[in-house]
Amino acid sequence: MNKIYKDTDLREALRRKYSDVPQLPADFMAKMEERLDAKPVAKSRHQWRWVAAAACVLIMVGIGFTMLHKDDELRKPLLAETTVKPNREVAKVEKGSEVQKKQQETTEPHIPVSLNRQRTASPQNMNQETVGNEQIVAPHETEPLSNPNIHYAANEHKNDTIPYQDPARVDEFIAKLADFYNVRQGELKCSASNDSNMVSTVYVFPDKKEIDVFARLLQVACWYKSETSGYRLNFSHQQFLFELKDMRRNLQYRWIAERINGRILLYGTNAPIGVTESSACYQEYRNELMHINSINNKTKKI
Amino acid sequence: MSALTETEIIDAVRRGQREGQTEMVRRYAERVFAMIVRQVTDVMDAQELMQDAFLRAFAHIDSYDSRKASLSTWLCRIAYRLTLDFLKRRHPVIVSIEDDRAWQTDIGDEQLEEELSSGREENIERLQMLIDQLPDEERLLLTLYYFENRPLTEIAYITGIEAKPLANRLYRTRKKLYKQLKQ
């Protein structure tokens, strides 16, 4: 590892390539001073961030505290602030029953509030529950509240543009496949020592026709529409790559399979979107595989 | 101010003193800029990245550990990360899934070194072209190792990749270049 390669051709090529590298502009210090003037000194900015965050928390606690003790009566939790008086509910039921018949014939994803209140059994009313004489309706389906001081934590409704499919199903499938063929799962530590965000697993399958790992992975990849977030599929006889993103959980998934010396190395990882993944641990494992027995005979973790 | 030692500069920056910051920039800017501009080529982009590197260094000066590396190397580590991110943003990584057996070529270390030290002009010119086609990380690795003559342990610190996988990666890159030279 400490050997220094001469590789004079390579050195010369690099020397020629970088011989004409531009020099640092003469006004670089002036521009640097401008950047420093534009930004306050980093440390004090950090402190202001904490002060601002603490102030926000205090304000929110103060508002909550004020709201809690505004009246003499004990108030319900904020999310359950919407109350439906019996007479209003009855009126809506009468109105709703006629519309309900028509509604059942359509496939509208959004149902008017009045219908939600009395269609408790319908699958489209899953956000609704009845507590005592009150009905609590999901925030995005309520009519505007009379009390402007009430805020919901997540007052926005997002529709999936395509039906959601959990990328984790791929991992489940692979785990079952491995279990069926007695292939042990290996664990790789591909994240930094103080970061456990990345989950990496590795399997070493025998390269046999009866298992045909690549074909099965391809089948699994076909479960997902190509419009799925982060969808990338690329394969050949030698290698297989499949990537997906789970925008609900903010995770990115990647599966790589490769034929090596009569075996198929299948590597799967998931990490928060945006986390840089280094292939170093995978490469190291791969190199070891070139020279050692498969993981099925070893218990060593890399 | 120009007589400040590295330790004094670091202390000054930790205290948020502007003089310490400007002295750090003055002393190390050229080296950091050179490392960046070799990969980024556009001078304006490289200068901006260099400024970003120093600003980040000032913001994270407390994380610098003089036992692990010199200040210059630590700055290069920051610059390396920023450069790589910039290059990836500029052109997304395309995973090549060709049936490429270049890395499977069975060739010994000594033979490989011999092949890459032929002295032939056509090889050198071809290598210049092939280096441009390498993925950013591999090209950066070659630059740090061959052009800047840094030991692998130092490159490991800069890149955040452990020395052994780094050595493997260097070996694979060399084999790849050799195979492409032979085509």
Interface residues (C-beta under 8 A of the other chain):
Chain A: M1 N2 K3 I4 Y5 K6 D7 T8 D9 L10 R11 E12 A13 L14 R15 R16 K17 Y18 V21 P22 L24 P25 F28 M29 K31 M32 E33 R35 L36 K39 V41 A42 K43 S44 H46 A192 R232 N234 F235 S236 H237 Q238 Q239 F240 L241 S278 A280 C281 Q283 E284 N287
Chain B: G16 R18 Q21 T22 V25 R26 A29 E30 F33 A34 V37 R38 V43 A46 Q47 M50 Q51 F54 L55 F58 A59 I61 V95 I97 E98 D99 D100 R101 D109 E113 L116 S117 S118 G119 R120 N123 I124 E125 L127 Q128 I131 D132 L142 T143 Y146 F147 P151 L152 G160 I161 E162 A163 K164 P165 L166 A167 N168 R169 L170 R172 R174 L177
